[in-house]
Amino acid sequence: IDNMISKGPMVVTERVDIFEKEDGSEVELPVLGIFEFEGDKIAKWREYFDLNQFMNQMA
């Protein structure tokens, strides 16, 4: 996680997810995640990323 901020029941994260391809190489994908809590449970979970960047690395 590169950055994280919260306000009330909402937490926003900026991070880089790393996936391993079948050939052993890695794909790095910057992701913005938004989590909304109700009590101690996640009620909503949204993630945003550049699909073109992901697909280009998977090719």
N, C-alpha and C positions, 0 to 999 in steps of 0.2 A: 504494500500500500504506500503510495507516494504522498497522498494527502487525504485527510478525513476531516469532515466537519459535521456537527450535529446541531439541531435546533428542535426542541420539543421531542416528538416521537420520530423525527426524520434524521437519518444518517446518510451522508453522501460520501462515497469513496472514489478516489482516482487511483488507478493501479495499472499494472501490466500483468496480464495473464500469460503464462508460458505453457505451450502445448508441445508434446513430443510427437513427431511424425513417425510413420512406420519405418522410414529409413534412418531414424535416430536423430535427425536434425530437429531444431526447435523453431517454433513459430512464436513470436512475441506480439501480443495484441494489447494496445492501450484500451482500457475500459473505464467507463464512468458508471458506478452503481448507485442506485437510490433505494434505500430500505426504509419502510415505514412500519413502526412497531405499534402493536396493541398489547399493552402490558409487557410481558417478556417474550412475546412471539412476533415473528415477522409477519405482518399482514399483507404487505405489498413489496415486491422485489422487481425492480426494473434495471436493465443494463443497456448501455448504449456503446456502440463501437462502429468502426468503419468496416463494413462488410467487404468492400473492394480491397482494402489492405489485407484482410484475412485471406480472401480468396487468392490474391496474388502470391502470398507466402505459401499457400497450400499447393499451388501449381507445381 
